[in-house]
Amino acid sequence: MNVVMSVPAGVLPLAGVNVLSGTVAHRLWSHPLFYVLGKPVYFSSDILMLLLSAGLMLAIFPTMAHRLKKHPVPTGFRNFFEAILVFLQRDTFEPMLGKWATVFTPYLWTAFFFILFADLFGMLPVDELVTLFNAAFGTHIPAFWGDATGNLTVTATLAVCTFVTVHVSGLSAFIRHARRRHQAHVQEHGHRHSGEAVPEGPRRFWPLAVLVGVGNYFKHLVPPGVPWVIWPLIFVLELLGMFVKPLALCMRLFAVMMSGPLVVAVLVSITFALGGVVARTTAAIPIIFSGTAFEALHLLEAFLQAYIFTLLSAAYLAEAVSLEH
């Protein structure tokens, strides 16, 4: 018996679908949008996914903020999003960041939902539906959907955003602290006259404050109490850790979101590797159920990875702006 005869005609086009194609960016426009260092940048499926994620955020959250002014009590779908926002702020950001929570919460909220929406968009079987549509109506719609967070370039860009935010915020905090500390020192040792206000004193010049702040920022990388003999070694290790942390953010998100299509590809290949209709049918039944269970787990991973990325970003921010360390 021919294998083709055992498969419904409407499902046959899906046999040619590459389940890993969604993790590879497809050019949706033949002409480059612009050039970076002489290299062309094209409008790809990943850019489309990121634009859809950003557009969905712009459609949901400004509307929520507008309705919050009129109806303070959340209802319906708004209650779902506000529960996540409150959980992230009160149970994650505020315990870690303290007084800095109000400063970094907007960025961390944005990172969480941007990654979450990109993860969920990537799980939709749009390419498979397009394949069936092409087979049914004779059209030639190219693949245009994809899993943006399953692409290393996208996750690396997200990690770079956190890297820049962490160290720019940390340097700014130490530079401002260096200038204020100098001013407080001048006030403390200024001449006091009875009945007269304490003079404010001159502020440290910005160039000097920048030098002192940057020096203190890199000095605080090493924990206090480290013996001077091993201090240079610890400093080099901590300096390397500054670049290892965003690399860990990048690779963790990429590897986990890539694992979903990869596991599905392995399960499907097992079915086609077997010989005979009976063997393939027997193997296909448990594979379908296990693949469905894995996709449900992958859906949980979409939320979990967005949360882990945000949690680690908050931890790195808290460490960078901590003046007491």
C-alpha positions, 0 to 999 in steps of 0.5 A: 500500500502506498504511503500517499494513499494513507494520508488525506489529500488536504494534509499532503502539502504539510509534508513539505513544510520545514518546521525549522523555517520559522527560525530563519529570517525570510526576506519579504522585500527584495530591496534593502531598507538601508545599509549598516557599515556597507551591508544591506538590511532587508525587511524580513519576517523577523522584523514583521514579527517585531513590528506586530509585537510592538503594534499589539503593545501600542494597541493594548496598553495605551487603551488600558491607561485611558480606560483606567482614568474612567474606570479604576476597577479592571474588568475582563481582559484588562484584569488579566494584563493588570494582574501581570503588571502588578505582580511584576512591579510589586513582587519582582521589581520593587523587592530587587530595585527598591527606590529605583523600581519606579525608574526602571519598571517601564523598561522592564514591563516593555521588555517582558511583554515585547518578548512574550508577544514575540514568543506567542506570535512565533508559535502560531502555525501561520506558515502551515495554514499558508501552505494549505491555502496555496495547495487548495487555491493554487496561489503562491504566497511565500513564507512570511511568518516566523519566530523572532525570538528563535533567531539569535540576532533578535535575542542578541539585540534584546540583550544589548538593550539590557546591557546598555540600559544597565551600564548607562544607568549605573554610570549615571548613578555613580557620576551624580553621586560623585557630584552630590558627595562633593557638594555635601563635603563642602557644606559639611566643612563650610564656615558657619555663621550664627544666624546665617544659612550654610552656603551651598558651596561649589559643585564639582565640575562635570568632567571631574565628576565623570572621572570620579564616578566612572572610577568608582563604578568600575571599582565597585565591581569588586566586592569589598573586603577582597585581599589586594593580592587577588584584587586584580584577578577578581576585577578582570573576572568581574569585568568579563562578567559584564559581557558574559551576562548579556551573552547568557540572556541572549543564549538562554532565550534563543536556545529555549525558543529554538528548542520548540521547533527543533523537538517537533522536527525530531518527532516528525522525522521519527515518523517518516524514518520508519518503514511501512504504513503500519509502523508509521501510523503506530508511531504517529499516534503517540508522537502526535500526543507527545508533540501536543503536550510539548507545545503546551509546555512550550506555551508555558516557556513563552511566559517563563522565558519572558519573565526570566529575561526581565528578572535577570535584567532587574537583577543586573540593574539593581547591582549596577545602581547599588552605591553601597556595593 
